[in-house]
Amino acid sequence: MLLIHCPYCDETLPELEFTYGGEAHIARPENPADKTDDEWRDFLFIRTNVKGPHFERWRHAHGCGRFFNAVRDTVSDRFLTTYKAGDARPDLAVLLEDAAKKEPSK
């Protein structure tokens, strides 16, 4: 079971409390009427599918109900961090360095 930290409630809870909201930091087009059908298709449906750290949106559905962002490693399913919606995207290099320090030695 995944444990996810809600940055608003400041609690780490089971994943059943949350719902996935898609890729984070997707900006809506400024002039939607100027977009072609192919451009709209790409905006609505085409997302990155990274192997490794991925920026995602989550919602604390059975708690405060608020959306927040998270960085989750898609290989290990481990959350590197969560942060409030609207906050700046964290530095990925720093997150990976911190995660490496926390991993137990083999």
Biopython code that builds the backbone (N, CA, C, O; Angstrom):
import numpy as np
from Bio.PDB.StructureBuilder import StructureBuilder

atoms = [
    (1, "MET", "N", (0.843, -1.180, 0.000)),
    (1, "MET", "CA", (0.000, 0.000, 0.000)),
    (1, "MET", "C", (0.886, 1.241, 0.000)),
    (1, "MET", "O", (1.868, 1.318, 0.739)),
    (2, "LEU", "N", (0.528, 2.203, -0.833)),
    (2, "LEU", "CA", (1.249, 3.464, -0.870)),
    (2, "LEU", "C", (0.802, 4.348, 0.286)),
    (2, "LEU", "O", (-0.368, 4.358, 0.667)),
    (3, "LEU", "N", (1.751, 5.083, 0.830)),
    (3, "LEU", "CA", (1.443, 6.105, 1.823)),
    (3, "LEU", "C", (1.745, 7.447, 1.188)),
    (3, "LEU", "O", (2.826, 7.653, 0.637)),
    (4, "ILE", "N", (0.790, 8.357, 1.266)),
    (4, "ILE", "CA", (0.902, 9.662, 0.614)),
    (4, "ILE", "C", (0.750, 10.752, 1.668)),
    (4, "ILE", "O", (-0.134, 10.694, 2.523)),
    (5, "HIS", "N", (1.631, 11.745, 1.588)),
    (5, "HIS", "CA", (1.590, 12.860, 2.536)),
    (5, "HIS", "C", (0.768, 14.005, 1.938)),
    (5, "HIS", "O", (1.088, 14.497, 0.856)),
    (6, "CYS", "N", (-0.286, 14.431, 2.635)),
    (6, "CYS", "CA", (-1.069, 15.597, 2.203)),
    (6, "CYS", "C", (-0.397, 16.845, 2.776)),
    (6, "CYS", "O", (-0.301, 16.984, 3.996)),
    (7, "PRO", "N", (0.069, 17.756, 1.916)),
    (7, "PRO", "CA", (0.749, 18.945, 2.424)),
    (7, "PRO", "C", (-0.192, 19.943, 3.106)),
    (7, "PRO", "O", (0.275, 20.845, 3.802)),
    (8, "TYR", "N", (-1.496, 19.799, 2.921)),
    (8, "TYR", "CA", (-2.456, 20.692, 3.570)),
    (8, "TYR", "C", (-2.827, 20.175, 4.958)),
    (8, "TYR", "O", (-2.826, 20.940, 5.922)),
    (9, "CYS", "N", (-3.142, 18.897, 5.067)),
    (9, "CYS", "CA", (-3.503, 18.296, 6.354)),
    (9, "CYS", "C", (-2.261, 17.978, 7.187)),
    (9, "CYS", "O", (-2.346, 17.799, 8.402)),
    (10, "ASP", "N", (-1.111, 17.910, 6.521)),
    (10, "ASP", "CA", (0.169, 17.543, 7.140)),
    (10, "ASP", "C", (0.093, 16.169, 7.788)),
    (10, "ASP", "O", (0.557, 15.963, 8.909)),
    (11, "GLU", "N", (-0.513, 15.217, 7.041)),
    (11, "GLU", "CA", (-0.624, 13.834, 7.497)),
    (11, "GLU", "C", (-0.225, 12.903, 6.370)),
    (11, "GLU", "O", (-0.431, 13.211, 5.196)),
    (12, "THR", "N", (0.346, 11.766, 6.729)),
    (12, "THR", "CA", (0.678, 10.717, 5.772)),
    (12, "THR", "C", (-0.344, 9.606, 5.941)),
    (12, "THR", "O", (-0.467, 9.005, 7.009)),
    (13, "LEU", "N", (-1.081, 9.346, 4.853)),
    (13, "LEU", "CA", (-2.230, 8.444, 4.920)),
    (13, "LEU", "C", (-2.190, 7.424, 3.786)),
    (13, "LEU", "O", (-1.449, 7.605, 2.820)),
    (14, "PRO", "N", (-2.982, 6.347, 3.891)),
    (14, "PRO", "CA", (-3.029, 5.334, 2.822)),
    (14, "PRO", "C", (-3.577, 5.915, 1.518)),
    (14, "PRO", "O", (-4.365, 6.861, 1.516)),
    (15, "GLU", "N", (-3.135, 5.321, 0.415)),
    (15, "GLU", "CA", (-3.526, 5.808, -0.906)),
    (15, "GLU", "C", (-5.038, 5.808, -1.133)),
    (15, "GLU", "O", (-5.528, 6.550, -1.984)),
    (16, "LEU", "N", (-5.787, 4.989, -0.389)),
    (16, "LEU", "CA", (-7.245, 4.944, -0.539)),
    (16, "LEU", "C", (-7.902, 6.282, -0.207)),
    (16, "LEU", "O", (-9.040, 6.531, -0.607)),
    (17, "GLU", "N", (-7.198, 7.135, 0.514)),
    (17, "GLU", "CA", (-7.698, 8.473, 0.852)),
    (17, "GLU", "C", (-7.627, 9.439, -0.340)),
    (17, "GLU", "O", (-8.249, 10.501, -0.325)),
    (18, "PHE", "N", (-6.863, 9.057, -1.369)),
    (18, "PHE", "CA", (-6.515, 9.997, -2.432)),
    (18, "PHE", "C", (-6.966, 9.506, -3.804)),
    (18, "PHE", "O", (-7.208, 8.316, -4.003)),
    (19, "THR", "N", (-7.075, 10.439, -4.743)),
    (19, "THR", "CA", (-7.334, 10.099, -6.134)),
    (19, "THR", "C", (-6.272, 10.770, -7.001)),
    (19, "THR", "O", (-5.842, 11.892, -6.736)),
    (20, "TYR", "N", (-5.870, 10.057, -8.031)),
    (20, "TYR", "CA", (-4.868, 10.555, -8.973)),
    (20, "TYR", "C", (-5.513, 11.595, -9.877)),
    (20, "TYR", "O", (-6.643, 11.411, -10.329)),
    (21, "GLY", "N", (-4.807, 12.681, -10.144)),
    (21, "GLY", "CA", (-5.359, 13.755, -10.958)),
    (21, "GLY", "C", (-4.609, 14.024, -12.243)),
    (21, "GLY", "O", (-4.853, 15.041, -12.892)),
    (22, "GLY", "N", (-3.695, 13.136, -12.631)),
    (22, "GLY", "CA", (-2.975, 13.323, -13.885)),
    (22, "GLY", "C", (-1.636, 14.005, -13.704)),
    (22, "GLY", "O", (-1.174, 14.231, -12.586)),
    (23, "GLU", "N", (-1.029, 14.325, -14.826)),
    (23, "GLU", "CA", (0.285, 14.961, -14.824)),
    (23, "GLU", "C", (0.174, 16.394, -14.307)),
    (23, "GLU", "O", (-0.784, 17.101, -14.620)),
    (24, "ALA", "N", (1.142, 16.811, -13.527)),
    (24, "ALA", "CA", (1.147, 18.170, -12.955)),
    (24, "ALA", "C", (1.797, 19.160, -13.920)),
    (24, "ALA", "O", (2.524, 18.783, -14.840)),
    (25, "HIS", "N", (1.515, 20.412, -13.683)),
    (25, "HIS", "CA", (2.144, 21.535, -14.390)),
    (25, "HIS", "C", (1.813, 21.561, -15.886)),
    (25, "HIS", "O", (2.665, 21.908, -16.704)),
    (26, "ILE", "N", (0.583, 21.196, -16.243)),
    (26, "ILE", "CA", (0.111, 21.284, -17.626)),
    (26, "ILE", "C", (-0.615, 22.611, -17.762)),
    (26, "ILE", "O", (-1.629, 22.840, -17.104)),
    (27, "ALA", "N", (-0.098, 23.482, -18.614)),
    (27, "ALA", "CA", (-0.689, 24.819, -18.781)),
    (27, "ALA", "C", (-1.735, 24.795, -19.895)),
    (27, "ALA", "O", (-1.483, 24.303, -20.995)),
    (28, "ARG", "N", (-2.910, 25.333, -19.586)),
    (28, "ARG", "CA", (-3.977, 25.429, -20.580)),
    (28, "ARG", "C", (-3.563, 26.465, -21.628)),
    (28, "ARG", "O", (-2.961, 27.480, -21.277)),
    (29, "PRO", "N", (-3.876, 26.230, -22.915)),
    (29, "PRO", "CA", (-3.515, 27.201, -23.956)),
    (29, "PRO", "C", (-4.160, 28.566, -23.701)),
    (29, "PRO", "O", (-5.301, 28.649, -23.247)),
    (30, "GLU", "N", (-3.419, 29.626, -23.999)),
    (30, "GLU", "CA", (-3.931, 30.985, -23.765)),
    (30, "GLU", "C", (-5.077, 31.335, -24.703)),
    (30, "GLU", "O", (-6.038, 31.981, -24.287)),
    (31, "ASN", "N", (-4.989, 30.922, -25.951)),
    (31, "ASN", "CA", (-6.032, 31.214, -26.936)),
    (31, "ASN", "C", (-6.584, 29.898, -27.480)),
    (31, "ASN", "O", (-6.181, 29.456, -28.556)),
    (32, "PRO", "N", (-7.497, 29.272, -26.750)),
    (32, "PRO", "CA", (-7.993, 27.959, -27.170)),
    (32, "PRO", "C", (-8.637, 27.951, -28.563)),
    (32, "PRO", "O", (-8.541, 26.956, -29.281)),
    (33, "ALA", "N", (-9.284, 29.041, -28.942)),
    (33, "ALA", "CA", (-9.963, 29.094, -30.242)),
    (33, "ALA", "C", (-8.975, 29.022, -31.400)),
    (33, "ALA", "O", (-9.359, 28.660, -32.512)),
    (34, "ASP", "N", (-7.719, 29.357, -31.161)),
    (34, "ASP", "CA", (-6.704, 29.344, -32.221)),
    (34, "ASP", "C", (-6.088, 27.963, -32.434)),
    (34, "ASP", "O", (-5.307, 27.779, -33.368)),
    (35, "LYS", "N", (-6.421, 26.995, -31.591)),
    (35, "LYS", "CA", (-5.806, 25.668, -31.668)),
    (35, "LYS", "C", (-6.516, 24.782, -32.690)),
    (35, "LYS", "O", (-7.738, 24.833, -32.838)),
    (36, "THR", "N", (-5.739, 23.984, -33.379)),
    (36, "THR", "CA", (-6.303, 23.024, -34.333)),
    (36, "THR", "C", (-6.809, 21.807, -33.556)),
    (36, "THR", "O", (-6.541, 21.661, -32.364)),
    (37, "ASP", "N", (-7.536, 20.948, -34.244)),
    (37, "ASP", "CA", (-8.004, 19.717, -33.602)),
    (37, "ASP", "C", (-6.838, 18.865, -33.127)),
    (37, "ASP", "O", (-6.910, 18.278, -32.048)),
    (38, "ASP", "N", (-5.773, 18.783, -33.902)),
    (38, "ASP", "CA", (-4.605, 18.002, -33.499)),
    (38, "ASP", "C", (-3.925, 18.603, -32.270)),
    (38, "ASP", "O", (-3.473, 17.874, -31.388)),
    (39, "GLU", "N", (-3.854, 19.924, -32.214)),
    (39, "GLU", "CA", (-3.254, 20.578, -31.040)),
    (39, "GLU", "C", (-4.099, 20.337, -29.788)),
    (39, "GLU", "O", (-3.561, 20.134, -28.700)),
    (40, "TRP", "N", (-5.435, 20.361, -29.949)),
    (40, "TRP", "CA", (-6.311, 20.072, -28.813)),
    (40, "TRP", "C", (-6.172, 18.626, -28.367)),
    (40, "TRP", "O", (-6.144, 18.347, -27.169)),
    (41, "ARG", "N", (-6.084, 17.706, -29.318)),
    (41, "ARG", "CA", (-5.870, 16.297, -28.981)),
    (41, "ARG", "C", (-4.594, 16.145, -28.155)),
    (41, "ARG", "O", (-4.585, 15.458, -27.134)),
    (42, "ASP", "N", (-3.533, 16.783, -28.598)),
    (42, "ASP", "CA", (-2.266, 16.686, -27.876)),
    (42, "ASP", "C", (-2.382, 17.278, -26.474)),
    (42, "ASP", "O", (-1.861, 16.708, -25.516)),
    (43, "PHE", "N", (-3.056, 18.410, -26.349)),
    (43, "PHE", "CA", (-3.215, 19.040, -25.036)),
    (43, "PHE", "C", (-4.032, 18.160, -24.091)),
    (43, "PHE", "O", (-3.683, 18.014, -22.919)),
    (44, "LEU", "N", (-5.110, 17.577, -24.594)),
    (44, "LEU", "CA", (-6.006, 16.801, -23.747)),
    (44, "LEU", "C", (-5.505, 15.402, -23.417)),
    (44, "LEU", "O", (-5.728, 14.910, -22.311)),
    (45, "PHE", "N", (-4.835, 14.760, -24.361)),
    (45, "PHE", "CA", (-4.561, 13.335, -24.193)),
    (45, "PHE", "C", (-3.096, 12.919, -24.180)),
    (45, "PHE", "O", (-2.761, 11.878, -23.614)),
    (46, "ILE", "N", (-2.230, 13.694, -24.780)),
    (46, "ILE", "CA", (-0.833, 13.273, -24.890)),
    (46, "ILE", "C", (-0.061, 13.776, -23.669)),
    (46, "ILE", "O", (0.030, 14.977, -23.417)),
    (47, "ARG", "N", (0.488, 12.823, -22.927)),
    (47, "ARG", "CA", (1.250, 13.143, -21.723)),
    (47, "ARG", "C", (2.577, 12.416, -21.760)),
    (47, "ARG", "O", (2.758, 11.450, -22.500)),
    (48, "THR", "N", (3.496, 12.897, -20.951)),
    (48, "THR", "CA", (4.770, 12.198, -20.857)),
    (48, "THR", "C", (4.538, 10.890, -20.112)),
    (48, "THR", "O", (3.624, 10.785, -19.294)),
    (49, "ASN", "N", (5.344, 9.927, -20.390)),
    (49, "ASN", "CA", (5.234, 8.629, -19.737)),
    (49, "ASN", "C", (6.644, 8.242, -19.304)),
    (49, "ASN", "O", (7.256, 7.324, -19.849)),
    (50, "VAL", "N", (7.132, 8.963, -18.318)),
    (50, "VAL", "CA", (8.531, 8.821, -17.921)),
    (50, "VAL", "C", (8.765, 7.569, -17.088)),
    (50, "VAL", "O", (7.872, 7.074, -16.400)),
    (51, "LYS", "N", (9.974, 7.085, -17.173)),
    (51, "LYS", "CA", (10.424, 6.007, -16.293)),
    (51, "LYS", "C", (11.325, 6.683, -15.273)),
    (51, "LYS", "O", (12.451, 7.069, -15.585)),
    (52, "GLY", "N", (10.828, 6.822, -14.066)),
    (52, "GLY", "CA", (11.565, 7.530, -13.022)),
    (52, "GLY", "C", (10.688, 8.610, -12.404)),
    (52, "GLY", "O", (9.465, 8.476, -12.382)),
    (53, "PRO", "N", (11.297, 9.672, -11.906)),
    (53, "PRO", "CA", (10.532, 10.733, -11.236)),
    (53, "PRO", "C", (9.525, 11.403, -12.174)),
    (53, "PRO", "O", (9.855, 11.786, -13.297)),
    (54, "HIS", "N", (8.298, 11.531, -11.689)),
    (54, "HIS", "CA", (7.203, 12.071, -12.493)),
    (54, "HIS", "C", (6.412, 13.056, -11.638)),
    (54, "HIS", "O", (6.067, 12.757, -10.495)),
    (55, "PHE", "N", (6.128, 14.229, -12.195)),
    (55, "PHE", "CA", (5.350, 15.248, -11.483)),
    (55, "PHE", "C", (3.866, 14.970, -11.712)),
    (55, "PHE", "O", (3.409, 14.913, -12.854)),
    (56, "GLU", "N", (3.115, 14.796, -10.620)),
    (56, "GLU", "CA", (1.711, 14.403, -10.702)),
    (56, "GLU", "C", (0.832, 15.297, -9.828)),
    (56, "GLU", "O", (1.304, 15.955, -8.901)),
    (57, "ARG", "N", (-0.476, 15.296, -10.160)),
    (57, "ARG", "CA", (-1.484, 15.958, -9.324)),
    (57, "ARG", "C", (-2.239, 14.871, -8.582)),
    (57, "ARG", "O", (-2.543, 13.818, -9.142)),
    (58, "TRP", "N", (-2.537, 15.132, -7.325)),
    (58, "TRP", "CA", (-3.338, 14.230, -6.506)),
    (58, "TRP", "C", (-4.372, 15.059, -5.760)),
    (58, "TRP", "O", (-4.202, 16.263, -5.570)),
    (59, "ARG", "N", (-5.443, 14.398, -5.340)),
    (59, "ARG", "CA", (-6.502, 15.062, -4.568)),
    (59, "ARG", "C", (-6.763, 14.245, -3.310)),
    (59, "ARG", "O", (-6.912, 13.024, -3.370)),
    (60, "HIS", "N", (-6.816, 14.919, -2.187)),
    (60, "HIS", "CA", (-7.126, 14.263, -0.916)),
    (60, "HIS", "C", (-8.646, 14.147, -0.826)),
    (60, "HIS", "O", (-9.304, 14.908, -0.116)),
    (61, "ALA", "N", (-9.183, 13.183, -1.556)),
    (61, "ALA", "CA", (-10.630, 13.042, -1.737)),
    (61, "ALA", "C", (-11.376, 12.767, -0.443)),
    (61, "ALA", "O", (-12.474, 13.291, -0.252)),
    (62, "HIS", "N", (-10.816, 11.960, 0.454)),
    (62, "HIS", "CA", (-11.506, 11.595, 1.694)),
    (62, "HIS", "C", (-10.946, 12.359, 2.884)),
    (62, "HIS", "O", (-10.995, 11.888, 4.020)),
    (63, "GLY", "N", (-10.417, 13.532, 2.611)),
    (63, "GLY", "CA", (-9.879, 14.380, 3.667)),
    (63, "GLY", "C", (-10.280, 15.817, 3.383)),
    (63, "GLY", "O", (-11.465, 16.150, 3.362)),
    (64, "CYS", "N", (-9.291, 16.657, 3.168)),
    (64, "CYS", "CA", (-9.548, 18.084, 2.950)),
    (64, "CYS", "C", (-10.132, 18.380, 1.570)),
    (64, "CYS", "O", (-10.682, 19.460, 1.354)),
    (65, "GLY", "N", (-10.021, 17.427, 0.627)),
    (65, "GLY", "CA", (-10.591, 17.619, -0.707)),
    (65, "GLY", "C", (-9.756, 18.473, -1.638)),
    (65, "GLY", "O", (-10.196, 18.788, -2.744)),
    (66, "ARG", "N", (-8.565, 18.855, -1.216)),
    (66, "ARG", "CA", (-7.756, 19.766, -2.015)),
    (66, "ARG", "C", (-6.794, 19.012, -2.936)),
    (66, "ARG", "O", (-6.356, 17.899, -2.643)),
    (67, "PHE", "N", (-6.484, 19.666, -4.061)),
    (67, "PHE", "CA", (-5.479, 19.144, -4.984)),
    (67, "PHE", "C", (-4.092, 19.576, -4.518)),
    (67, "PHE", "O", (-3.913, 20.668, -3.979)),
    (68, "PHE", "N", (-3.127, 18.706, -4.733)),
    (68, "PHE", "CA", (-1.731, 19.038, -4.461)),
    (68, "PHE", "C", (-0.877, 18.327, -5.488)),
    (68, "PHE", "O", (-1.365, 17.467, -6.221)),
    (69, "ASN", "N", (0.392, 18.682, -5.544)),
    (69, "ASN", "CA", (1.318, 18.064, -6.487)),
    (69, "ASN", "C", (2.243, 17.108, -5.754)),
    (69, "ASN", "O", (2.475, 17.243, -4.552)),
    (70, "ALA", "N", (2.763, 16.148, -6.490)),
    (70, "ALA", "CA", (3.681, 15.172, -5.923)),
    (70, "ALA", "C", (4.722, 14.805, -6.966)),
    (70, "ALA", "O", (4.488, 14.919, -8.169)),
    (71, "VAL", "N", (5.873, 14.361, -6.483)),
    (71, "VAL", "CA", (6.883, 13.774, -7.350)),
    (71, "VAL", "C", (6.973, 12.317, -6.929)),
    (71, "VAL", "O", (7.344, 12.007, -5.797)),
    (72, "ARG", "N", (6.622, 11.414, -7.867)),
    (72, "ARG", "CA", (6.615, 9.980, -7.584)),
    (72, "ARG", "C", (7.527, 9.274, -8.574)),
    (72, "ARG", "O", (7.493, 9.552, -9.772)),
    (73, "ASP", "N", (8.332, 8.369, -8.069)),
    (73, "ASP", "CA", (9.194, 7.555, -8.926)),
    (73, "ASP", "C", (8.334, 6.425, -9.486)),
    (73, "ASP", "O", (7.834, 5.593, -8.730)),
    (74, "THR", "N", (8.159, 6.392, -10.801)),
    (74, "THR", "CA", (7.281, 5.402, -11.423)),
    (74, "THR", "C", (7.883, 3.999, -11.428)),
    (74, "THR", "O", (7.174, 3.026, -11.684)),
    (75, "VAL", "N", (9.164, 3.885, -11.152)),
    (75, "VAL", "CA", (9.805, 2.569, -11.094)),
    (75, "VAL", "C", (9.565, 1.923, -9.730)),
    (75, "VAL", "O", (9.145, 0.769, -9.645)),
    (76, "SER", "N", (9.834, 2.677, -8.669)),
    (76, "SER", "CA", (9.694, 2.130, -7.308)),
    (76, "SER", "C", (8.339, 2.430, -6.685)),
    (76, "SER", "O", (7.986, 1.839, -5.664)),
    (77, "ASP", "N", (7.570, 3.342, -7.286)),
    (77, "ASP", "CA", (6.284, 3.808, -6.765)),
    (77, "ASP", "C", (6.451, 4.615, -5.479)),
    (77, "ASP", "O", (5.478, 4.835, -4.758)),
    (78, "ARG", "N", (7.659, 5.050, -5.190)),
    (78, "ARG", "CA", (7.932, 5.822, -3.981)),
    (78, "ARG", "C", (7.722, 7.312, -4.245)),
    (78, "ARG", "O", (8.160, 7.838, -5.269)),
    (79, "PHE", "N", (7.049, 7.985, -3.312)),
    (79, "PHE", "CA", (6.856, 9.426, -3.407)),
    (79, "PHE", "C", (8.108, 10.119, -2.885)),
    (79, "PHE", "O", (8.542, 9.865, -1.761)),
    (80, "LEU", "N", (8.689, 10.999, -3.709)),
    (80, "LEU", "CA", (9.876, 11.737, -3.294)),
    (80, "LEU", "C", (9.492, 12.961, -2.477)),
    (80, "LEU", "O", (10.191, 13.340, -1.537)),
    (81, "THR", "N", (8.365, 13.579, -2.849)),
    (81, "THR", "CA", (7.855, 14.725, -2.093)),
    (81, "THR", "C", (6.432, 15.041, -2.550)),
    (81, "THR", "O", (5.996, 14.617, -3.620)),
    (82, "THR", "N", (5.733, 15.784, -1.724)),
    (82, "THR", "CA", (4.445, 16.376, -2.107)),
    (82, "THR", "C", (4.521, 17.856, -1.765)),
    (82, "THR", "O", (5.262, 18.255, -0.867)),
    (83, "TYR", "N", (3.755, 18.665, -2.481)),
    (83, "TYR", "CA", (3.775, 20.106, -2.234)),
    (83, "TYR", "C", (2.451, 20.709, -2.686)),
    (83, "TYR", "O", (1.745, 20.147, -3.524)),
    (84, "LYS", "N", (2.135, 21.853, -2.118)),
    (84, "LYS", "CA", (0.847, 22.498, -2.372)),
    (84, "LYS", "C", (0.721, 22.950, -3.822)),
    (84, "LYS", "O", (1.701, 23.355, -4.448)),
    (85, "ALA", "N", (-0.500, 22.875, -4.344)),
    (85, "ALA", "CA", (-0.787, 23.375, -5.689)),
    (85, "ALA", "C", (-0.443, 24.855, -5.731)),
    (85, "ALA", "O", (-0.767, 25.597, -4.804)),
    (86, "GLY", "N", (0.199, 25.277, -6.783)),
    (86, "GLY", "CA", (0.598, 26.671, -6.918)),
    (86, "GLY", "C", (2.019, 26.934, -6.459)),
    (86, "GLY", "O", (2.612, 27.947, -6.832)),
    (87, "ASP", "N", (2.579, 26.031, -5.649)),
    (87, "ASP", "CA", (3.984, 26.177, -5.251)),
    (87, "ASP", "C", (4.880, 25.852, -6.444)),
    (87, "ASP", "O", (4.482, 25.128, -7.357)),
    (88, "ALA", "N", (6.077, 26.391, -6.422)),
    (88, "ALA", "CA", (7.026, 26.147, -7.506)),
    (88, "ALA", "C", (7.416, 24.674, -7.559)),
    (88, "ALA", "O", (7.435, 23.984, -6.539)),
    (89, "ARG", "N", (7.720, 24.219, -8.737)),
    (89, "ARG", "CA", (8.181, 22.843, -8.952)),
    (89, "ARG", "C", (9.523, 22.680, -8.235)),
    (89, "ARG", "O", (10.428, 23.490, -8.432)),
    (90, "PRO", "N", (9.659, 21.637, -7.403)),
    (90, "PRO", "CA", (10.929, 21.444, -6.697)),
    (90, "PRO", "C", (12.056, 21.021, -7.640)),
    (90, "PRO", "O", (11.815, 20.471, -8.715)),
    (91, "ASP", "N", (13.271, 21.286, -7.219)),
    (91, "ASP", "CA", (14.453, 20.925, -7.992)),
    (91, "ASP", "C", (14.632, 19.410, -7.943)),
    (91, "ASP", "O", (14.861, 18.838, -6.878)),
    (92, "LEU", "N", (14.526, 18.776, -9.089)),
    (92, "LEU", "CA", (14.583, 17.321, -9.173)),
    (92, "LEU", "C", (15.942, 16.773, -8.735)),
    (92, "LEU", "O", (16.005, 15.723, -8.096)),
    (93, "ALA", "N", (17.013, 17.460, -9.065)),
    (93, "ALA", "CA", (18.351, 17.000, -8.682)),
    (93, "ALA", "C", (18.488, 16.949, -7.164)),
    (93, "ALA", "O", (19.068, 16.005, -6.626)),
    (94, "VAL", "N", (17.968, 17.943, -6.478)),
    (94, "VAL", "CA", (18.029, 17.981, -5.008)),
    (94, "VAL", "C", (17.187, 16.844, -4.427)),
    (94, "VAL", "O", (17.611, 16.181, -3.480)),
    (95, "LEU", "N", (16.003, 16.618, -4.985)),
    (95, "LEU", "CA", (15.143, 15.530, -4.503)),
    (95, "LEU", "C", (15.821, 14.172, -4.641)),
    (95, "LEU", "O", (15.780, 13.353, -3.723)),
    (96, "LEU", "N", (16.443, 13.938, -5.792)),
    (96, "LEU", "CA", (17.108, 12.661, -6.021)),
    (96, "LEU", "C", (18.310, 12.483, -5.100)),
    (96, "LEU", "O", (18.578, 11.380, -4.623)),
    (97, "GLU", "N", (19.023, 13.562, -4.857)),
    (97, "GLU", "CA", (20.169, 13.510, -3.942)),
    (97, "GLU", "C", (19.708, 13.188, -2.526)),
    (97, "GLU", "O", (20.321, 12.370, -1.841)),
    (98, "ASP", "N", (18.628, 13.831, -2.087)),
    (98, "ASP", "CA", (18.083, 13.561, -0.752)),
    (98, "ASP", "C", (17.580, 12.124, -0.638)),
    (98, "ASP", "O", (17.780, 11.476, 0.389)),
    (99, "ALA", "N", (16.931, 11.628, -1.684)),
    (99, "ALA", "CA", (16.412, 10.261, -1.670)),
    (99, "ALA", "C", (17.551, 9.253, -1.601)),
    (99, "ALA", "O", (17.438, 8.231, -0.923)),
    (100, "ALA", "N", (18.649, 9.536, -2.300)),
    (100, "ALA", "CA", (19.797, 8.630, -2.275)),
    (100, "ALA", "C", (20.407, 8.562, -0.881)),
    (100, "ALA", "O", (20.867, 7.503, -0.456)),
    (101, "LYS", "N", (20.413, 9.685, -0.167)),
    (101, "LYS", "CA", (20.966, 9.706, 1.200)),
    (101, "LYS", "C", (20.107, 8.883, 2.163)),
    (101, "LYS", "O", (20.620, 8.306, 3.122)),
    (102, "LYS", "N", (18.786, 8.833, 1.900)),
    (102, "LYS", "CA", (17.874, 8.126, 2.804)),
    (102, "LYS", "C", (17.826, 6.624, 2.550)),
    (102, "LYS", "O", (17.380, 5.865, 3.410)),
    (103, "GLU", "N", (18.286, 6.182, 1.364)),
    (103, "GLU", "CA", (18.251, 4.747, 1.045)),
    (103, "GLU", "C", (19.254, 4.000, 1.899)),
    (103, "GLU", "O", (20.389, 4.443, 2.076)),
    (104, "PRO", "N", (18.830, 2.866, 2.426)),
    (104, "PRO", "CA", (19.766, 2.062, 3.213)),
    (104, "PRO", "C", (20.890, 1.494, 2.332)),
    (104, "PRO", "O", (20.673, 1.187, 1.160)),
    (105, "SER", "N", (22.068, 1.363, 2.899)),
    (105, "SER", "CA", (23.200, 0.811, 2.170)),
    (105, "SER", "C", (22.999, -0.674, 1.923)),
    (105, "SER", "O", (22.425, -1.381, 2.752)),
    (106, "LYS", "N", (23.474, -1.139, 0.779)),
    (106, "LYS", "CA", (23.334, -2.552, 0.437)),
    (106, "LYS", "C", (24.589, -3.296, 0.751)),
    (106, "LYS", "O", (24.662, -4.505, 0.530)),
]
sb = StructureBuilder()
sb.init_structure("model")
sb.init_model(0)
sb.init_chain("A")
sb.init_seg("    ")
for serial, (resi, resn, name, xyz) in enumerate(atoms, 1):
    if name == "N":
        sb.init_residue(resn, " ", resi, " ")
    sb.init_atom(name, np.array(xyz, "f"), 0.0, 1.0, " ", f" {name:<3s}", serial, name[0])
structure = sb.get_structure()
